[in-house]
């Protein structure tokens, strides 16, 4: 009995290592979320009400904004998959000694402030920016500058520029674990290079595509600064939340919108867990 007590105490000690992290999450993550949820259902007279959620889920304006938010995030995610997969494949299979350079080029945009990156896009595509100066003064292709900034296309391009590295790194991590002998076996059995890729490599890397897609979707879903400076009229939930806080001062409605964004993020995490379980089955 005297020996069992020290053993039990030693068994409990590793759990003490996570106490600081748990306290940090509770204070700076859980409690703010609880406060945000309470604000979203608190009425003006102190009663509980779900009227804000009814408005968000039934009013055509808020439904359109929510749909536009999800559509923008899905579009950015799809473009990142199309661009990111070939880059990840090149990084893992073809880069060789240049892999470090490729990784640096991928991470370099993330080392710059998002505001500086966004202003960089404005410098490139403004009416007197580098692109218009090249087209008008140097090449003479057009007679007057084009209106390229403050458009949905530039906003999407800026988001893709920021989020592609997350997609590439997620896919590359999984591609590194794919056994190349499986591809060689498929080629020995008569499959060509493309067929071996479509039937062996691509299915085995779907876990990386799914993880990268969910990560990119969640970040794009909450993007704010890029859309404010380059959005060109795009209306999304983060922008609407900002307006509610700073213009109308309706903190309850802003909290309800934040909860909707949280639900979308949780749903994405649920999809990721289902994908991981399916791949591990």
HELIX and SHEET records of a PDB file:
HELIX    1   1 UNK A    2  UNK A   16  1                                  15    
HELIX    2   2 UNK A   19  UNK A   25  1                                   7    
HELIX    3   3 UNK A   26  UNK A   30  3                                   5    
HELIX    4   4 UNK A   31  UNK A   41  1                                  11    
HELIX    5   5 UNK A   51  UNK A   58  1                                   8    
HELIX    6   6 UNK A   60  UNK A   89  1                                  30    
HELIX    7   7 UNK A   90  UNK A   94  3                                   5    
HELIX    8   8 UNK A   96  UNK A   98  5                                   3    
HELIX    9   9 UNK A   99  UNK A  108  1                                  10    
HELIX   10  10 UNK A  109  UNK A  111  5                                   3    
HELIX   11  11 UNK A  114  UNK A  125  1                                  12    
HELIX   12  12 UNK A  130  UNK A  133  1                                   4    
HELIX   13  13 UNK A  134  UNK A  138  3                                   5    
HELIX   14  14 UNK A  152  UNK A  177  1                                  26    
HELIX   15  15 UNK A  180  UNK A  188  1                                   9    
HELIX   16  16 UNK A  193  UNK A  196  1                                   4    
HELIX   17  17 UNK A  197  UNK A  201  3                                   5    
HELIX   18  18 UNK A  202  UNK A  204  1                                   3    
HELIX   19  19 UNK A  206  UNK A  221  1                                  16    
HELIX   20  20 UNK A  225  UNK A  230  1                                   6    
HELIX   21  21 UNK A  237  UNK A  243  1                                   7    
HELIX   22  22 UNK A  244  UNK A  248  3                                   5    
HELIX   23  23 UNK A  251  UNK A  280  1                                  30    
END                                                                             
